[in-house]
Amino acid sequence: MLDIDLHLRPTDLAGAVGYVFDLSARKLRLQFERWDPAQGSPVVTVEGRYRPCGWTEWTLGFFFGSALLQYEATGEEEFLERGKKGTLEHMVPHLVHTGIHDHGFQIAGTYGILLRLAARGRIEALPWEIAYYRTALRVSGAVQAARWTELKDGYGYIHSFNGPHSLFIDTMRTLRSLALAHRLGQYLPGENDERINLFHRLLRHARTTARYNVSRGDGRDRYDERGRTAQEAVFNVRNGSFRCLSTHQGYSPFSTWTRGLAWAVCGFAEILEFCSMATEEEFPYDFDKDTALTCFESAVRDTIEYYIAHVHTDGIPYWDTAAPGLRESGVFLEKKSDPFNDVEPIDSSAAVVAAQGMLRFALYLERSGRSSEAATYRAAGLTIARTLFDRPYLSTGSDHEGLILHSVYHYPKGWDYVPPGKNIPCGESSQWGDYHARELALIIRRMGEGTRVPTFFDGLFPDDGGVGNAGPAH
């Protein structure tokens, strides 16, 4: 269980955050010097070098987005140029990628950051540039929303690359693409010129995920525990009925793949923020604003509490809560994590994503006047960040391209590098782990400064200002 340091403040991590961004600059320079576009998207490191890895092309946006985050945090122009150039030269095909559920990672993390920087006056952008960023985000959101499976009683979801039957927990963070497109005035043109509301699809997807992928502790199955998540919910697409839980990167449908749990924490926290800004009129009649906020707040709180209860005292989880080696060896969580153990790998990338979600939920609670509860979740996120932004998780080696060590991609398939003399993966990094570490560090820096904490929808609401504002879709 996480040992929360309730006395920890964002300012206490100012030095660590500064060091993270110093290291980040060195790591990014190394990556850009070595990266060959012909080899494909960099995904995970092998002996410290970023390499492509099969499945789908879902990580390129993290690479260029990391450079843009570096600029946003430090003002180093070289990273603005690298991130902008990479986005404009390499991300265009991904705007209309109909085969993935990852637009919220790829496009919101590149074009979205560029629009945010323009909206906040951090970069000079000509009218045509702003129009281009807006158009890219509108196209991406509509394309993502078209990957839709309809269910009964107002439920439905953006289906994963596994097919129309498959609802993935990590798709919670791709809802950003629908949110951005909606705020920019986009809808999805359907049959007979139907104007499909992207915000309504966002709400239905999140509602379906909260019901089926997040356990509510109501006895759905023998292993039901409030806040536990399943990577995949499987449906019969012929009649829209729920069939079973499943997983691909976790150990079992009835255990918890911890990065999936973290995607739920972060995704629901962000969508909760976004929905709190929307007007009552934007919500459908059968899922009004109060009902939506209550549903999503419950999902965030339940998944955070489950995470806190199923990690080491320093906040780092194993890759799955029921990984077989843990049971066989009698390993328990009431101590600090050991990424070099020989039982089961831990996953630092899950910790990075979850910590960010906790901080965002804390900010939401503070705005809602619940400062006491917010303080606990803020301290939890900061406690995890303190662990990540230090050895053995912070990558200080001069020749290692990764920023955060001991990330795991797909342990069941054996896609993670195992060093000589070890039984399990360790010592390597992932694009998503490094990207979210930079986001986490930026959030903590802004909190410590008492300045605006960036959101993915900066400048897109009438009272929010900025060149990105266009109002909701009609």
C-alpha angles and dihedrals in degrees: 000000000000112000099217116211099215091187094059116114131188090248089059088066096047093106093046092048091051090052091048091057092045090054091042091059092053093047093049093049089052092050095048091048092053104034117111111195090206090067093060135240117340108242114161136357124254112196088345098309122109112241136179117255129193134256107069138343095254105130107061091091090058089057097054092033090057090058091050091049089050089055092046090054101041109016092235103159095205090068093049089054094046094046094044094045092047092049095050095044102040111020100062095090090052092061090076099031102140095179101070141061093213106093091115089060099039105037105023087051094055116021088029093057091047090053091047092052090050092046091053094045093246093127135028110246127178118225092257091053092052090047090051094051091048092049092049091053092046092051093046094050093050093047091050093047091053090065088083138151116194120218133181129276098023097309127124142134149208101257124227126243087268089077144268093308094060130090114182123202092220090062086080088085094049089064085085088079093058092045093052094046091049093051089050091057101260128144130176112254108222139177115321088013093293111174105222112202110232094202091055090052089049090053094047093049093050091046092050091048091050090052102043110020097040116063116229099194093245097127101263089150138357092266097047113138125167112261097014113132134209120211093224138025114198124211138187100242093198094067102010096242126147113247112175149318122265143172140203105181096031130073100245141357086241097051127062125258096211099215088055088052089051092050088055092050094049098037097050091044092054094045089048089056092048095047091050088061096049121093125250089247093061093064122085119251093248095051108035126187098264092049092048094048091048092049095048095042089054090050092051095047095045094049093045092051091048090050093049091051096049105047137079118274090264092054101256118127134205113250089261130016092229101036105159096238091062093059094042095049098038092235113170133197100230093105140052118292122265112204090186095059119126098223110069133343121253121220117225091180089066089054093050093052094044093049091055091051091051092053092048091049089050090053090050092051091049091054088049091056097252099122098156094056091041091055092059095051092043090053090048092054092046092048090056092045091052089057094047095047093060139054134323089029102040110080108229099162112120095222099041112100096202126091102200118038132213099041120154126210111179112348097174091057093044095238094140123090116249113202120229111277094021131103098207138036118273141145097046137110140217133214093237092048093051094044093051091045088060091048090049093049091048091051092050092047092052092045091051092049092047090235131128115301107220121242128192089247099051112156095009101107126072094243092043100069126209139113092274095070116115104144126239126314117269 
